C-alpha cells in the first residue's frame, strides 16, 4: 500500500537572488512498512527532500501525498496538526527538551495530541521498554549518553503512533556501538510493528540495514534499489 | 495545562544565575517600592489624621451656605433632632456642637481679631484632644465662663491664666456682643494659624455672648473608620433635608488633598522609573531566553506543537520570573513594614521643628494598606504581560526551517 507519493518535487532556494536548485523533479513512492534510506553526498538534497516529505518545508513545484492527502496544499495550522498525527521525527542532534525527563519527553507528544493520562502512561512505558531505557526513565537528557538520547528521540517519534518516521542522519553523532544498537531497535520496530522508517544518511551502517536505498545527486534520484532487486523507475 | 506550567517553571531555572539575578532585581524593586509607598501612604494618613483630629472631624453639619459664607447668621437651631439622628448610626463615635465666629479681643495693651470657638468641653476634647495641647493653666469645665487661648495669641496679647480677656463683636442678626472672660489656660495648637487666633469658650456662654441661644454653626462628627465617612455623609444628607449641608473632611481640606495627589504623582513617576529599569532587566532575560532556544522552538514546532501553545509557555515563563520576584519581595516587605508601622522613624532637629510648626507629629509613619502590596504585584504583572509581546512576535514570525538550521 502506497503511503507516500512524491510527484515532480523541485526546490529552488533564493529564487530571486542567487537561485540554488536543491531538488529537481523528484518522483518517488514509499510503501507501508518500508525501511528506506536516502543517500548521497553533502548538498545533494537529502535533507531538503526529507523536510518536504515531513511538511517542514514547501517545494517550489510538485506535490507530496500522504495517504492520499496533498500536504503541500495544507495551511500552516493544518500542516502542524497533520505532522502531530501522522509523522514522527528523529533529528541528528537528538533535540530533546532538556528540562524534561525521559518519560516526560516521550509523553510530551501525547500531551500535544491531548491523549488521556492512562493512554499516555501505558504508551510511554511500552516505548521506554522498547528502546531499553527503563532504568533511565526519570533521568534528564544531560544524564544520558548520545546513543541513549537518540533512543529517547526514537521513542518520542513513535509516541504519537505516526504513519512513518523521518530520521535525518540519526547516527551521525553516535559511536559505532550506539549506532548499531539504535539501528537494531529501529529495525526491530519496523519488522515487528510494521513502522515505516525513512532515513537521510551517508552512514554505511544505516545503508547496510536499509532494505531500500535511494541515491540522490544534484537534486535528482540517480538510483533506487531494493536489496535483492532493482526498483522500476517511479 | 498543568504540563505547560511545569515546563515553563523548569525552563526559567535552566540558567539559574540569570534567573536569580532577574528575580533579585524584581525582589529589590518591589521591596523598595513597597517601602516607598508605605512611607507615602503612612504620611498621608498621618496628615489626614492630624487635620481631622485637630479641627475638622470626619463630617460637619452646617446650615446650607455656611461653609462658603461663615457668618453667624448662617447658623442653625440645635433642637435635638440631629442628636437623635446621629444616635441611629453606630459608626458615629462622637459628635460635638460648635459655635464659631470672629470678633475683636482686647487685653490691657493689645487688640486683635480672633476666632471664637464655642464648644462643649468634654465632647470637643474627645474629638480634638484639646486638653492634651494645654501647656499652661487648666482646661474648661462644664458651665465654665472662662476661655482658653492659643499660645501665640496669648504671647501677642501678653496675657496668661488668671488674666482677663475682653471680647467685642457683632452678635446674631446685628446685635452687639461684648463680654469679659477670665483666661483659664493656654494651648499649643499644632496649626500655626489657629495657635495665633483661637479663643475657646464654653458653648452656652458663647451663644449668650453672641445672642444666639441654642444656635450652632456646626456639628462636628467623628466616625469609627475613615472609610465610613462617605456612606454616613450620604445617609445624613438624605435624612437632614435641604436646609442643612453635610460636608466631609475631604471637602473641608481640599488643599491638603491636592498636595497629597501631587505628592502621589511624584511617587508614581519615581516608581515608574524604578519599574522601567526592572522591566528592561526582565526583557533582556526574555530576549536571551528566546534567542538561545530558537532551535529548540523549531524542533517543538516541527513535532507538532502549535505556535499558540509555545507562546503560552514563554509568557508563563515571563510571568513566573516576574511573580517570583514579586512574591518574595512582598513576603520580605511585610515584616519590615510591620516593624516600622509600630516603630515610626522619629525626626530630630530642624526637620522635627518644621513638622511641629506644620502641625504634624515629628515622625515618619508607615502604612500597611493592602494597596501598598497589591499595586506592586499588579504593576509587575502588567509589565510582564507587556514584555510577553516580544516572544509573541518572535514566535509568530519564526520559520521552522530557519529555526532548525540555527
Boltz contact constraints between the chains, C-beta under 6 A:
constraints:
  - contact:
      token1: [A, 56]
      token2: [B, 302]
      max_distance: 6.0
  - contact:
      token1: [A, 56]
      token2: [B, 400]
      max_distance: 6.0
  - contact:
      token1: [A, 56]
      token2: [B, 401]
      max_distance: 6.0
  - contact:
      token1: [A, 57]
      token2: [B, 401]
      max_distance: 6.0
  - contact:
      token1: [A, 80]
      token2: [B, 304]
      max_distance: 6.0
  - contact:
      token1: [A, 80]
      token2: [B, 306]
      max_distance: 6.0
  - contact:
      token1: [A, 83]
      token2: [B, 304]
      max_distance: 6.0
  - contact:
      token1: [A, 84]
      token2: [B, 304]
      max_distance: 6.0
  - contact:
      token1: [A, 89]
      token2: [B, 302]
      max_distance: 6.0
  - contact:
      token1: [A, 89]
      token2: [B, 303]
      max_distance: 6.0
  - contact:
      token1: [A, 95]
      token2: [B, 299]
      max_distance: 6.0
  - contact:
      token1: [A, 99]
      token2: [B, 10]
      max_distance: 6.0
  - contact:
      token1: [A, 99]
      token2: [B, 11]
      max_distance: 6.0
  - contact:
      token1: [A, 111]
      token2: [B, 3]
      max_distance: 6.0
  - contact:
      token1: [A, 112]
      token2: [B, 304]
      max_distance: 6.0
  - contact:
      token1: [A, 112]
      token2: [B, 305]
      max_distance: 6.0
